[in-house]
Each structure stands twice: as C-alpha cells, then as structure tokens.
C-alpha cells in the first residue's frame, strides 16, 4: 500500500486530504511535530510527500531540502503562495509538482495518482485490497473469493474500494455519495442504499455474509 506523508499545519485541510487519500486505498499520515518533520518522515518512510510552504518553525523549502539529502521520494507542494517565484523555487528545491490552494480534492487525487504511476513500477496507484479472504482487484474491478471472481459494477467497485481502503473505520454516507458522484452523476441517498443492498446480496451469494456492516445514522464499514 502506498504511503503518503502530509506536511500541512492547517488541520482541516490535512485531515480532509488524509480522508480522501484513504478512500482511494492509500495510507496517509499527517505530521504532528513541525519542529522535527524529518523524524516522522524517516519513521513513516512515505512513497509521496505533500508539503505546504508556510509551516511553523521552518518552511516547506527547508524540509524539502532536508528530505532531498536522504531521499528521492516525490514531493508535491501545496500552497496558497502560488506566484511564479514560489512555484519556480519549489521546483528548484527538489519538488516534483505544485498545486495551488484552494484545490479540488479530485484534482489533487488525480495528481497524486499520476505521480505515483510515474515514480513506481507497481501497477495501478490503488493497491490490491484484501479482507476476510476476499481480494479486490483494482485492475479489472472484480472481487476474488474462494477461487472465483465476482463481477462488480462501477459503483459496487467504488463502494468496496472506499470501505476496504478504510478497513476498521466507518465511512460516512456523505463520503460514499461523493465517491459515487465522482464516477458518474449525482447520487442521492436512496440510490446509495440501493447500490449497497445490491452489493450485499452479491456478497451474500458468494459466501460473504455480513461483509459490510451498517452503522445506523452514520455510514458503513468493513471490520478490521
């Protein structure tokens, strides 16, 4: 599973990016100690760093320089300081790309996936996910279980990708609707319920009862 380190002191933005990354099956961690970003970088060993320019104690350019002393990991700068001088500085310091705040989460996700594809020869950016002996295949949008492949619709696949990527944590109905909306057209709550119920019947028939757990009034999860 790809690991992303988020070096962003705006907690609202950092947590939003972390949640979105995990919905796409990525492991994401937000830096807590801005006095020593390198300690958390070395401990987490990320495949990609999302780095703001304006940070407490030392700015993003400093930490980019420090990271480049020990690693060639891709660095994507996030900043509202998006004038030409800062963009050029970010690239010259060793950054691989730059996205201006405020940004659309879908654009950020697309950039992350593109950077991971370019940087690692591991196949698709979203890794294979496994739960209770069932494997979600990101290459052909199927679920494998007991030697059989279960065909999934686009929405069924996206629901499982979100739930299995956040295994052990509840994914809200709002997040799932946002995920389905990104793939197709606007999805209301009733449409989400229909999709989840159809998916459950398909999983039950394949020998995977209670694979998706409902948390009433909140959302759904697959238990760790």
C-alpha angles and dihedrals in degrees: 000000000000115000123215124193114206114206100187126127095201097092093199092056094040094052093044091053091045092052092047092049092051091050086061092053097260126132109235133183130185119220112246103182111056091179090068112023091158092064091059092041093055093044094049097039095203129201090217136019123210105202131187118208098218108061137149117273098355128025128238093261090061093051092044089055091048092049091049090057090066108018146036092207112146114262122203114193118216116193147140086217090086102149118130093259094057093044091051091046091051092052093045091051090057105275119148100205142355132219122188125228130269092048137172111249090224091056091049091049091050091051092048092051092046092051092048091049091050094045104042131043093213099115120245118014092238107073128220109275125209134196132164091349093308118118124204108216110211093190098064104013095245135128117227120208132160092353094307131107118226113207114226131198117235092260094045089052092050092049092052092044090055095044097043091044089056095040112176094017129091115249109208122235088241092057092048092049089050089051093051091045090057091056101045133346134320112311122203126204094263091054090051091051091050091050093049092047092050090048091050091052090051091050092046090052090051092054098264105115118175090012089140117048122204120222100197114234092007115056143262139300145176107230119240 
